[in-house]
């Protein structure tokens, strides 16, 4: 655990990651605080019906727009997209705040609030796809996701609290203006981030039809990748439950506990505090080979805790069980997003997360409406039982596909990771790319005198020397010696030509072997890695000392 904590603290010490995560904390605070403020405003204007209408109007356009807004995260530089998203949020929140402050007509306020709601849909997908680009190892990525989860949990807890204080002392307009300023601070934090070139997609000219087709890339990926679709389905089911809780917190407080309206906020805070504890617990996931056991276990904790409230509801058990549910929810989120980052195609990852964000908005609306109907038809206790069983049921129905996601995953080899990171061509690669190389690589032991690469043969592998020395010859003439930490064999792979030299073991060797397909997928898919590999190959060919 001490080592895992060290990795998480490293996120805070990384200037780029720290700024991204601080901005994300502000994002979560703004999202939840302004959501409560606009619903309270609507309730005071027209009661529960008006609040439900405003919630629906805000969520549905956001749900429809999210998959397409996230396309920008795959198409353009993600740091610039993130900056634009925060600036757009600041502007739309300010517009809504001004409309509320001036007591503008109801439709105008709702329109401004809906635009703000749509602006929130860009940030989370871009954040999710950006983290693999600014982290170096699988452990770093899990740690970054853990901190993101902590930002969400703290945002759920602090945002509504601060919003409630401002709302009580001033009004809903001031809540929006306050968090407009916080969104602007978030934009300042993410300006000029040290982002890796892998996070920059093609910027070639596309026709409007081509852009529209590419915007559907997330849906196409779900259609092709069944395992990704299953994961998105389970995550969406958990969001339906979150939406249901918006109604159930009040229903439990008023109708089940008979403790009054104030207890709805207390139960919400208990859920948020549990989320913070759960996110801290996800530190244990850092460096883990498999995520699905934690994902399944936390999903069960999330759902069954809610069902248990329907069976045993007291002023002691209800907060405790909601806290347990919040812990399960936060662990599910961190483990699920890490799994999705590992399995979704990198070229369309932002769009996949955009689909998830759109489904989340839709799921929140479905959950709120469905829970209200359940409360009316089978009572609060019955609604809690049904809602709590949703995620475990979906998990059970999809477990065969879900369990296969990382069943055969290998624990990252620390020695191999260190050796690969020392090579200039691999150093810039994202955590996801490195994880895929580490999953496919093999170790090879070669006796002294054996030929590793023969001049004129087809190039099918890239090698990294861990132990031992090799001699490089060309046409029988000695060219150079290579030792630990050196890579050999890249020229034939990059240029698609026969091996340009012979490499013979002078001493017993221990080699890392990376197959051609994985090597090319990693190196040619990353701008800086490709440039370094090409430069290395050119230099070796000029010196006629190319072991490839």
BELNORKA-V619022 format. One record per residue. N is the residue number from 1. RES is the residue in three letters. NEAR is the number of other ideal C-beta (glycine too) atoms within 12 Angstrom. Layout:
n	res	near
N	RES	NEAR
N	RES	NEAR
This chain:
n	res	near
1	UNK	14
2	UNK	11
3	UNK	16
4	UNK	24
5	UNK	21
6	UNK	18
7	UNK	35
8	UNK	38
9	UNK	20
10	UNK	27
11	UNK	39
12	UNK	23
13	UNK	16
14	UNK	25
15	UNK	18
16	UNK	32
17	UNK	40
18	UNK	25
19	UNK	32
20	UNK	42
21	UNK	39
22	UNK	32
23	UNK	40
24	UNK	42
25	UNK	34
26	UNK	40
27	UNK	45
28	UNK	42
29	UNK	40
30	UNK	49
31	UNK	43
32	UNK	40
33	UNK	41
34	UNK	50
35	UNK	42
36	UNK	37
37	UNK	43
38	UNK	44
39	UNK	38
40	UNK	32
41	UNK	36
42	UNK	29
43	UNK	23
44	UNK	19
45	UNK	23
46	UNK	16
47	UNK	14
48	UNK	19
49	UNK	14
50	UNK	22
51	UNK	29
52	UNK	25
53	UNK	27
54	UNK	38
55	UNK	37
56	UNK	28
57	UNK	29
58	UNK	39
59	UNK	39
60	UNK	25
61	UNK	27
62	UNK	40
63	UNK	35
64	UNK	24
65	UNK	30
66	UNK	43
67	UNK	40
68	UNK	33
69	UNK	39
70	UNK	47
71	UNK	42
72	UNK	38
73	UNK	48
74	UNK	43
75	UNK	32
76	UNK	31
77	UNK	30
78	UNK	42
79	UNK	34
80	UNK	27
81	UNK	35
82	UNK	45
83	UNK	33
84	UNK	27
85	UNK	43
86	UNK	43
87	UNK	28
88	UNK	32
89	UNK	43
90	UNK	36
91	UNK	25
92	UNK	36
93	UNK	48
94	UNK	32
95	UNK	28
96	UNK	45
97	UNK	38
98	UNK	24
99	UNK	30
100	UNK	38
101	UNK	23
102	UNK	16
103	UNK	15
104	UNK	21
105	UNK	13
106	UNK	22
107	UNK	15
108	UNK	18
109	UNK	33
110	UNK	31
111	UNK	23
112	UNK	37
113	UNK	42
114	UNK	34
115	UNK	28
116	UNK	43
117	UNK	42
118	UNK	33
119	UNK	38
120	UNK	49
121	UNK	47
122	UNK	44
123	UNK	50
124	UNK	43
125	UNK	44
126	UNK	49
127	UNK	48
128	UNK	48
129	UNK	49
130	UNK	52
131	UNK	51
132	UNK	44
133	UNK	46
134	UNK	39
135	UNK	42
136	UNK	35
137	UNK	35
138	UNK	43
139	UNK	33
140	UNK	39
141	UNK	44
142	UNK	42
143	UNK	41
144	UNK	45
145	UNK	49
146	UNK	47
147	UNK	40
148	UNK	40
149	UNK	47
150	UNK	37
151	UNK	43
152	UNK	42
153	UNK	39
154	UNK	32
155	UNK	41
156	UNK	42
157	UNK	34
158	UNK	30
159	UNK	37
160	UNK	37
161	UNK	25
162	UNK	30
163	UNK	40
164	UNK	27
165	UNK	18
166	UNK	29
167	UNK	33
168	UNK	18
169	UNK	13
170	UNK	20
171	UNK	23
172	UNK	41
173	UNK	32
174	UNK	29
175	UNK	43
176	UNK	45
177	UNK	35
178	UNK	36
179	UNK	45
180	UNK	37
181	UNK	25
182	UNK	39
183	UNK	45
184	UNK	28
185	UNK	25
186	UNK	40
187	UNK	35
188	UNK	20
189	UNK	29
190	UNK	41
191	UNK	22
192	UNK	16
193	UNK	34
194	UNK	20
195	UNK	34
196	UNK	30
197	UNK	23
198	UNK	38
199	UNK	40
200	UNK	24
201	UNK	32
202	UNK	16
203	UNK	13
204	UNK	11
205	UNK	9
206	UNK	17
207	UNK	10
208	UNK	10
209	UNK	10
210	UNK	16
211	UNK	20
212	UNK	14
213	UNK	17
214	UNK	32
215	UNK	31
216	UNK	24
217	UNK	36
218	UNK	41
219	UNK	28
220	UNK	23
221	UNK	34
222	UNK	32
223	UNK	17
224	UNK	18
225	UNK	26
226	UNK	19
227	UNK	29
228	UNK	35
229	UNK	29
230	UNK	30
231	UNK	46
232	UNK	41
233	UNK	30
234	UNK	46
235	UNK	44
236	UNK	35
237	UNK	40
238	UNK	47
239	UNK	38
240	UNK	38
241	UNK	48
242	UNK	43
243	UNK	35
244	UNK	41
245	UNK	44
246	UNK	38
247	UNK	39
248	UNK	46
249	UNK	44
250	UNK	33
251	UNK	37
252	UNK	44
253	UNK	31
254	UNK	21
255	UNK	25
256	UNK	32
257	UNK	30
258	UNK	16
259	UNK	24
260	UNK	16
261	UNK	20
262	UNK	16
263	UNK	27
264	UNK	31
265	UNK	28
266	UNK	26
267	UNK	41
268	UNK	38
269	UNK	29
270	UNK	35
271	UNK	43
272	UNK	39
273	UNK	29
274	UNK	36
275	UNK	44
276	UNK	30
277	UNK	29
278	UNK	40
279	UNK	41
280	UNK	27
281	UNK	33
282	UNK	45
283	UNK	34
284	UNK	28
285	UNK	43
286	UNK	39
287	UNK	31
288	UNK	31
289	UNK	25
290	UNK	28
291	UNK	42
292	UNK	37
293	UNK	25
294	UNK	34
295	UNK	42
296	UNK	32
297	UNK	27
298	UNK	43
299	UNK	45
300	UNK	34
301	UNK	37
302	UNK	49
303	UNK	41
304	UNK	29
305	UNK	41
306	UNK	48
307	UNK	32
308	UNK	28
309	UNK	41
310	UNK	31
311	UNK	21
312	UNK	19
313	UNK	33
314	UNK	18
315	UNK	22
316	UNK	15
317	UNK	23
318	UNK	38
319	UNK	32
320	UNK	24
321	UNK	37
322	UNK	43
323	UNK	34
324	UNK	34
325	UNK	48
326	UNK	43
327	UNK	36
328	UNK	45
329	UNK	45
330	UNK	47
331	UNK	44
332	UNK	49
333	UNK	44
334	UNK	46
335	UNK	45
336	UNK	47
337	UNK	45
338	UNK	46
339	UNK	46
340	UNK	51
341	UNK	43
342	UNK	43
343	UNK	37
344	UNK	41
345	UNK	29
346	UNK	34
347	UNK	27
348	UNK	35
349	UNK	42
350	UNK	51
351	UNK	42
352	UNK	46
353	UNK	48
354	UNK	49
355	UNK	48
356	UNK	45
357	UNK	47
358	UNK	40
359	UNK	40
360	UNK	39
361	UNK	42
362	UNK	29
363	UNK	38
364	UNK	39
365	UNK	35
366	UNK	32
367	UNK	36
368	UNK	40
369	UNK	25
370	UNK	28
371	UNK	40
372	UNK	29
373	UNK	20
374	UNK	31
375	UNK	30
376	UNK	16
377	UNK	13
378	UNK	19
379	UNK	21
380	UNK	34
381	UNK	27
382	UNK	25
383	UNK	38
384	UNK	42
385	UNK	30
386	UNK	30
387	UNK	47
388	UNK	40
389	UNK	31
390	UNK	39
391	UNK	43
392	UNK	32
393	UNK	25
394	UNK	31
395	UNK	37
396	UNK	20
397	UNK	17
398	UNK	29
399	UNK	23
400	UNK	15
401	UNK	25
402	UNK	36
403	UNK	24
404	UNK	19
405	UNK	35
406	UNK	30
407	UNK	17
408	UNK	13
409	UNK	25
410	UNK	21
411	UNK	19
412	UNK	32
413	UNK	27
414	UNK	16
415	UNK	21
416	UNK	32
417	UNK	32
418	UNK	22
419	UNK	30
420	UNK	42
421	UNK	30
422	UNK	20
423	UNK	34
424	UNK	25
425	UNK	37
426	UNK	40
427	UNK	27
428	UNK	34
429	UNK	45
430	UNK	40
431	UNK	38
432	UNK	44
433	UNK	44
434	UNK	42
435	UNK	41
436	UNK	34
437	UNK	42
438	UNK	37
439	UNK	27
440	UNK	27
441	UNK	32
442	UNK	23
443	UNK	22
444	UNK	26
445	UNK	19
446	UNK	29
447	UNK	17
448	UNK	18
449	UNK	15
450	UNK	22
451	UNK	24
452	UNK	41
453	UNK	42
454	UNK	24
455	UNK	28
456	UNK	17
457	UNK	20
458	UNK	17
459	UNK	35
460	UNK	23
461	UNK	32
462	UNK	46
463	UNK	42
464	UNK	44
465	UNK	38
466	UNK	32
467	UNK	25
468	UNK	32
469	UNK	27
470	UNK	40
471	UNK	31
472	UNK	39
473	UNK	28
474	UNK	27
475	UNK	13
476	UNK	12
477	UNK	14
478	UNK	19
479	UNK	27
480	UNK	25
481	UNK	22
482	UNK	34
483	UNK	24
484	UNK	24
485	UNK	24
486	UNK	34
487	UNK	43
488	UNK	48
489	UNK	46
490	UNK	46
491	UNK	39
492	UNK	34
493	UNK	39
494	UNK	32
495	UNK	23
496	UNK	17
497	UNK	21
498	UNK	21
499	UNK	33
500	UNK	34
501	UNK	40
502	UNK	31
503	UNK	44
504	UNK	31
505	UNK	31
506	UNK	26
507	UNK	22
508	UNK	20
509	UNK	35
510	UNK	27
511	UNK	38
512	UNK	41
513	UNK	31
514	UNK	41
515	UNK	24
516	UNK	24
517	UNK	19
518	UNK	30
519	UNK	41
520	UNK	28
521	UNK	25
522	UNK	39
523	UNK	39
524	UNK	27
525	UNK	30
526	UNK	35
527	UNK	25
528	UNK	28
529	UNK	35
530	UNK	28
531	UNK	20
532	UNK	26
533	UNK	36
534	UNK	23
535	UNK	19
536	UNK	33
537	UNK	34
538	UNK	18
539	UNK	17
540	UNK	31
541	UNK	24
542	UNK	12
543	UNK	18
544	UNK	20
545	UNK	27
546	UNK	37
547	UNK	43
548	UNK	44
